[in-house]
Amino acid sequence: VRDVVRLVESDQSLSARLVSLAARAHTGAKVGTVDQAVLMLGLDAVRSLVLSVQIFENFSHRKERPGRRFNRVEFWKHSLAVGCAARLLADEAGRVPEARALIGVPPEEGFVCGLLHDLGKVVLDACFPKSYDRVVGRVEERGGCIADVEREFFGLDHALGGYRLATHWQLPGMIAESIWLHHGSPALTPERLAHPRHVRLVQAADRLARQMRIGYSGNPVADLSGAELAAAVGLPAEALERVSSALPELVEERSEFLGLDRLTSKQVYEEALARANAELARANQALADSNRRLEHRSRCFEAVTRLRGGIGQVPTHERIAAAAAGAAAGFLRVARAAVLAYSPARGVWVLAGGSAEGESPEGGELLPAGDAGAMGFVADARPAWLPASLLAGTLLDRISALLEAPPAWCYPLRHAQGFAGALVVGGARPADDDEMLVVLADWIATWLAGAESAAAARRLNEELAETHRRLLASQAELTRTRSLAMIGEMAAGAAHELNNPLAVISGRAQLLDREELGPEVRKAAGLIREHAHKASGMVSELMEFAKPPAPAPAAWEVAGLLEGLLREWVEQGALAKNQLTIHISKNSPRAYADPAHIRTILNELIRNAVQAMRQTPEPRLVVNCAPDVADDRIVIRVQDNGCGMTPEVLERAFTPFFSHRQAGRGRGLGLAKAARYAEINGGRLRLTSTPGEGTTACLELPVARG
């Protein structure tokens, strides 16, 4: 005892505190020396008090910066409250066997373990003051346990940090384990620890101090009620109530010894009540913020539901834009809104408007993409409200009509594939930080992206179908061209081989045509010569089909050629004037082709029409000529009301050597030759026919330019 007294007396401040504490603890006793104070308090109490004072002074007498979030005074108040609560609980446990088995420790040991349980917080604050201020700020903003945020910032919490420092300082094991495990649950603390009772005691004391809101703990969440806490440490409920009632007075007594500001039990109660009110206010604010977010989410859900209901079964840019305008107006709480959707696949902009009242959506106007070129600035912009004045002037006029007010702000709609359009409103600028607006904009952009994908797929299907059609036509044309080439080569070879025999036959026939041979021989020789000449004509015709003469294109009036040609047919008696009708458009452009070739084509078409109408009671031939502005061509139609052709005959009408007439009345080269002439002049010949109703031949010719 004398050694302890000598050590304490060497520190005047510590001596004065110890004497004052002994006098207050033993009311009425006269304590004037350190010897008397040590004898009255006991060696264990003096040891714990001296250790607490040394650690407290080591961390408390540092220069504090203004504006610090971590308040060390409030921290030590909480630590002192936990130490005092541990001392009181240890006193109560000494009278209850069940509690003694769980938390039965000397009261002063419990005090020092509780006082130092949060030592890791001042360690982290001393080493990383700026970072620890951010930790405290994060806890105040989000709530929850400070240990979780510490692990996010530092990779360890104050419990582990304090345990490592206590081990480094070689503090008693009961203190180190209490620091390390004070966040655990008393019911789950294992008996394998060296000091499980001290750990449970500090765990219970920490929860009690947090429930009473004494000082700053960084963890206002209480996981056990008063009754559950009492049961966890084996104490009756009334014992825990006695501890709660006596705790403020004991905190007042020990605060002076540690050098904290002078505290009274009333002040402890008032600060605890104020802290509870502040936490309640923060909880109310958090609840209000949560309600606001829920209200926004509810409005967003209603808007998305309205959007989905207005789109229908077949989502198109028009329907999506109209439904989105009404949904956005309801979400933003504006009278009217407009949506401008962009469709690269269709090459258009879709403009639609809608109102918050929920009536049927309006708009769906299609605009050429070039009229909205000024929208390019939105494509690269971040999701935020931008001035609508950046839009093209032509768009502003149309949007004003839909909004019934000048457009003021536009919000870009984007998706993973790029820019989809924009949402336009009038009036004051809406808030940019509304996360539900981003959600609604993403929904609208996603629907527009789906409609764009469907439009692109439809366009691709149409292009594939057109390509397939052209491929089939090309294949058929290629097959026909190859057939014509083969037939031409065969005809050229046959004509070359037949010309010599025919010349010999014709020459021998001329030799036989002499008067001395008699009339019968001369008649036979004339017949041979006549048919040899016919065969030679056929060979010439084959040669002409195989190798037609190169066209000599020129510009000429179609009306003059048609009128002259038809006049010849009337003069020949093949047609009567009352059987012929001609329609030629005024200001018809000139054709650019070989007029001799075109005359041959038209002669063949008229000849076929006249032959087809031989059995018709009232034959009628209609010839008309009109320009095709879309393709820049002249179209000549020759229509008869003759016998017509069956589909099988129509399919083979242009096949060389095919003829549906009786044997000997045609060689089947007329229409094939006409089609060949039309092709080499840059035109096209088509036939349509119905059996019993007639045939229409359509000849397309290029227009002369310039």
BELKAQUI-V460476 format. One line per field, one symbol per residue. psi: psi as a letter, one per 40 degrees, with the letter a starting at -180 (. if undefined). A space follows every 50 residues. Layout:
# BELKAQUI-V460476
psi = ???
This chain:
# BELKAQUI-V460476
psi = ddddddddeehddddddddddddddgheihheiddddddddidddddddd ddddddddedfihhiiehdhhddddddddddddddddddddddeehdddd ddfgihdddddddddedfdddddddddgddddddddddddddaahddddd dddeeiidddddddddddefiiddddddddeeeihdeehieeidgddddd dddddddddddefhahdegehhehidddddddeeiidddddddddedddd dddddddeeiihiidddddddddddddddddddddddddddddddddddd dddddddddedadghidddddddddddddddefidiiihhihgddefiih hiiiiedeihiibfhhiiddefdeeddddeiihihiheeeiidddddddd ddefihhdiihihiadeahdaihhiiaihiidehdddddddddddddddd dddddddddddddddddddddddddddddddddddddddddddddddddd dddddddddddegideeiddddddddddddddddddddddddddddgiih igiihihddddddddddddddeediideehhhhhiifhiiigihdddddd ddddddddddddedehdgihhhhihiigddefihhhhhhifaeaiidddd dedehiehheiiheeiefecdddddddddeeeaihihhihhedaihhhhh iihhi.
